[in-house]
């Protein structure tokens, strides 16, 4: 068995689990840990390093998911066979010169896709998991209902009624391992010979999935209220994909008038539907949470798509569809040709997490944490108002910064990178726009700042560096 002596730095900005993950990953890549070599159990390594077992579990799980480790039941963790792959990569790099410039390491990453994992309720999740497995319920290891466990679907309907104003039956709910699978399932239900209208900029991952599945795609202009219904009518589309509670990435909250216009469009012709992606509606900082578009749909034209990835953790990989009654009747046979992609054990763990009130308490705690980070970053950005403008600040866990001093996206990103801060271009989310954020919409150069993964102290320090990068001088008063 491989003994690991890892020098951890508790006060580092890098989480402990990431330090363990990086150490083991590098040892496997360099061959210090050989293929098929057994690693210490998470219990043994946590005792040796004097850290919690959940910290080691997180590191091991990440290494397993990336293919560096293999978990063999009842035996433990073993290094995978990848030395040849890395030897080949090194030889290739030596044999072929490229002009790609290595990106400097950054101290602060304003990624818009992360969440605050330091606040994950590890103890509660571990306790529920232990209790579920203590029951010795053999049925949980059998294939379950293709649409997901009835108990979880019933609990989700109660949550949607209370939190999102959506009234539905458990029969309408379909559970899947992430939105990717559910979009694939929708393609089987709706048929790929459809035209889907999407906003631009938009959640580009969904756009790519639809394109891979063979859908015809078109983009609809947006204004301050979101997707324009007039453009939708002219597009010839039969399906509209929207994020009305918090459009990604612009952060637009669609007002009721525009919502009713979209519902009117969907009702105007048989077979039209709206896919409502309600990916992070839990986090809103101005006023009360806005009911889902599905909650105001009297004709069964909205297909509701929700997820627990943003509110709990990405690795949970549990998302769900709510199908309109009419579409459900026509698709029952199709749904039962697919097996559920989420283990029954994970579904029951989540069900207990929701039913016992842990989810609501977790959301309240995360709203407080994200709210503090949100206000802190807004306060820092207001000090830069003479050369930039902030938008999309009412919901979610990211902000948009528009440059008003003539600086381009690329210049803003490169100057930030020179200061050790990573920010993200809005133009990458625009469909068919290779420009600097001045594409078809004439939008000003804009970057995205996600603040979920950064600690409050890190946000303040990173903002100071952004001020220096974008203004060319230090602030006199911090």
PyMOL commands that set and color helices and strands:
alter all, ss='L'
color gray80, all
select helices_A, chain A and resi 16-30+42-49+53-65+83-95+117-119+122-134+138-141+150-164+170-172+179-190+204-212+229-235+256-267+293-296+314-316+325-335+344-355+358-382+409-418+426-429+456-471
alter helices_A, ss='H'
color red, helices_A
select strands_A, chain A and resi 69-72+76-79+108-109+173-176+195-199+216-220+222-223+226-227+239-242+273-277+302-307+319-322+388-391+398-403+421-422+424-425+446-450
alter strands_A, ss='S'
color yellow, strands_A
deselect
rebuild
show_as cartoon
